[in-house]
Amino acid sequence: MKRILSLLSITFLLVACGNDDDDNIAQVPPRLLSEVEPEDRAEIIAFLKTHFYNYEEFQTPPADFDFKIRVDTIAGDNLDKIPLIQQVDSAIISVSANEFALSDGEENIPHQYYYLNARSGVEEKANPTIADSVFVRYEGKLLNGNSFDGSTTNPIWFDLARIQAPLQGFRGFSEVMVNFKPGGDAIINPDGTFAVEDYGVGMMIFPSGLGGFNNATGGVPQYSPLIFEIDLFTINTADHDGDGIPSIQEDLNGNGFLYDDNTDADSERSAGNGQLFVDFLDLDDDDDGISTREEISDADGNIIFPYPSTGGVPDYLNPNVQRTSDNN
């Protein structure tokens, strides 16, 4: 996915820097989210109705079972298999055109994603949030089964907040990951390798509006619904800006999207330097000249919880209250 993300960024730069001399080349305008979403939904539902996964192996694991999800078509000897449509869960996420730098003004278009928990992970463990980092092994596929991001042998870290950023094209991966649980504590071997028992195994399927939408890169055509098969080993709670507020708590409107929360946007715009920092990447969330960490800490640097507030508004979000650690 790192390779795919880089290609998406390069593609955007090439489009943004296109030469005006190419005016004679026919340009196809991006389609509307509201137009593509029903098509994607129909395609995904058709896939879910006609395919199954190796649920019997997960229910009664053979001695040599590798806990890999394998999807096949319901046909021939498999006509009696339970279709995925009867085994998946789903949820709806609203998507706006500005997430793809589109100017048609569409806002909050519902997009439904689907997910399968083939093995649930450790029940006592917390699920990741859209702001956390996850240690995962994965493979990305199209609905036709073609792999666009080959299966990784070793797990790697993904910052879910970063990959849901506008133009990155993988908001769906971040949003759906919150439905899975990690495994148990890592067992460190003498040679430095490790193993995680009972890690979560799952699959996610989401429409192109939660993927790359009109961007075609790295084997992913435009307007393609995506499948990811994942093994979730562990998670790390994130505080991206180090201000003492966990990043997930800086999703102030609670919509699961961190890039539309900017408490001091008006103040930053008035500064005239073109720099805007969303809250989870902002060291001074209310732009009052006193860092967020100082406004929530005592004289010894310990974070005060609940965070100090005045009139029901946290002081670190209120530019009219300039609280320092000396007066906490």
Disulfide bonds with the S-S distance in Angstrom:
none
